[in-house]
Amino acid sequence: MSQKGLFISFEGIDGSGKSTQTRALAEHLRALGRDVLLTREPGGSPGAEEIRALVLQGEPDRWSADTELLLFTAARRDHLERVVWPALARGEVVICDRFADSTRMYQGRAGLRAKVDALHDLMIGVEPDLTVLIDMDPAAALARAKARGTEEERFEDFGLPLQEQMRAGFLELAQEHSARFRVIDGNRTPDAVAADIRGAVEPHLT
């Protein structure tokens, strides 16, 4: 579905700077004259945003791991159908703050990776053209995430052990899918991180 456009996802642990860097990249590409859709997961479409509130707010044990996986997959499918695929068909650059790799990590953490992959193949069936992984120290990222003080802190409330587990998992995933992953050191100034991201993206622009 991304033959006309370019589909870029951003991944990383909570507080790693994904949202800041997706906005910076979108602004950069628009300045170059590209049509850009900046979106996020879970969310990005009206229905998916409703599911976002369900999965990111409340107590850490609000959902079982299996139920959580189904909710995230439903949100992603709606997002793809209503937002991502139409934008790619128009030839736009789609920049998405999180995609299926986050589900592989967060929902797959409870021994459900095989289920995550099977459900992805059945209901989603696409991967980004390029995935930017912002790698950052878990303790610093968690402190930054908690300082935001939003209602969407369900995963942050699992604490540092989850952040450390997710960081290791993302780095393993980047090795597993090295053709589409670019790992960026997030332990630097936002401008330095943004410059490296631009360098990773530019070869994919046609």
N, C-alpha and C positions, 0 to 999 in steps of 0.2 A: 504493500500500500504506500510505501514511501518512495516510489520510483521517481515521482515528479518533485517532491519536496525533500527536505532533510529533517530527520527526526533525531534530536539530541536529548538525552536524559542526563540529569545530574543526580549523583548518589553520594552518600556519606552518612556518618552518625549525626545524631541530633546536635545542633549547635556548631556544625562544621563550616557554615557560611554559604550553604547552597542557595538560599533565597537571595542573598546579596549578589552572588556571582551570576545567577540566572538573569537577574535584572540588568547587571552590567553588560553581560554578553548580548542581551536583547537590544539594549541601547546602542551598542557598538555596531551590530549588524544592521540595525535600522539606519544608522548614519551612513552605512555603505550602500544604502538603497534597497536592502532586502526586506521583503514582507515577512514579519516575524509574529508567531503566536507564542506568547508566554503563558504557561499553564502549570498545573500542579496536581499531585496525587497524594493521598486520596482527594478527590474533588475534581474541579475543572469543568464540570457540567452541573446544572441545577440538581439533578438527582444524586450525582456523586458527592456534591457538597453536603447534602443531607446525611449521606452515609458517613462522611468525614466526621461530622459532629458525634455520631454514634461511636466511632472507633477511637477517636482521639481525646474524648472527654470522659470523665468518670474515674472510678477506681481501677487500679491495674488489673484486677481479676474480674472485671465486668463481663468479659466474654471468655468462653473456652477457646483454645487455639484453633480448633476446627471451624467454629462459628466465625471467628475473626477472619479466617482465610476466605470463607464464602462471602463475607461482607466486602472485603477488599477487592475480590475478583468481580463482584457485581458492580462496584463503583468503577473499576477500570474498564469493563466492557461498555458501560454507558458513556464514559468519557471518550473512549475510542470512537464509538458510533456517532456521537453527536458533535464532537469537537476535533479530535486529532485526525481521523481519516479524512474528513472534508477539507481541513486545512492543508494536509499533504497533497490531496488531489488538486488543490489550487496552486501547488508549487511553493508553498510557504515553508519557512524554517520553523519547526515546532521545537520549542525548548521546554522541557517538562521537569519540574522539581520533584524528583522521585518517579520510579516506574516499577516494573516487575522485579528488578533486582532487590528492591527494598522488601518486597513480599517474600522473596527467597530467603532473606536474612531474618526479618523480624517474625514472620509467621512460620518460617521453616525452622526456627530455632528449637522448637519443642519436638524434634524428630519427625517433622512433617514435610521435609524437603521433597520427598518423592511425590507426596500429594500436591504440593505447590506446583511442581513441574508438570504433573499430569493435568491438573486443572488449567494451567497456563496453556498447554498445548491444545486442550479441548476448546477453551473459551476465548483465548486471547490470540495466540499463534503468531505474534510479531515481536521483534526486538528492535530497539533503537538502532540507527545507523552508527551512532557514536555515543558512548557513555563516559562522562567525566566524573571521576571519583575524587572528591576532595578529602584527602587523608589528614586527620588532625588528632592531636593528643586527646584521649578520651576525657581526662579530668578537666582540661581547659574547655573542651567543647560542652561538657555537661554544665559547667559553671556559666558559660555564656547562654546556654539554652534556658537554664533556670532563671537567669536574670531578666529574661523577657517578661516573665510573670503573666503568661497567657493562660487561658482555660485549657489549651490543647497540650497538656503535659502528662498525659497518661503513660507514655513510654519513658519519658524522663524520670517519672516517679519510680521506675524499677531500679534506678540508681546506677552507680558506676560499673558494677559487674556486667550489666547488660551492654553498656556502652563499649566496654573493653571486648566483650564477645562479638559485638557487631562490627567493630573495627577490624578485628582479625578475620571475621567472615567476609567482609567486603574485599579485603586484600586477597584472600584466597579466590574469591569470585573473579577478581580482576585478572588473576593468573589463568583461571579456567577459561575465561572468555577474552583473552588478551588481544584478539583482533579488533574488538570494538571498544575496549576500555583504554582510557588514558588516566593515569594516576597523577594527581596534582598535590604538591605539598601545601597544606592549608595553614601551616604554622608560621605564616609570614603576613606582611601587610596585605590588605585587600587589593591594592594596586598591583603588587607583585604576583599575587594569585591570578588576578584577572589577565595579566599579560601572558602568563603561561597558558591559560585557558584559550585565549585568542590564538596563540600559536598552535594549540592542538586542534582547534576547529578549522582554521583557515585552509588546510589541505583538503578538507571535505567540501568546500564551497566551489560550485561550478558556475 
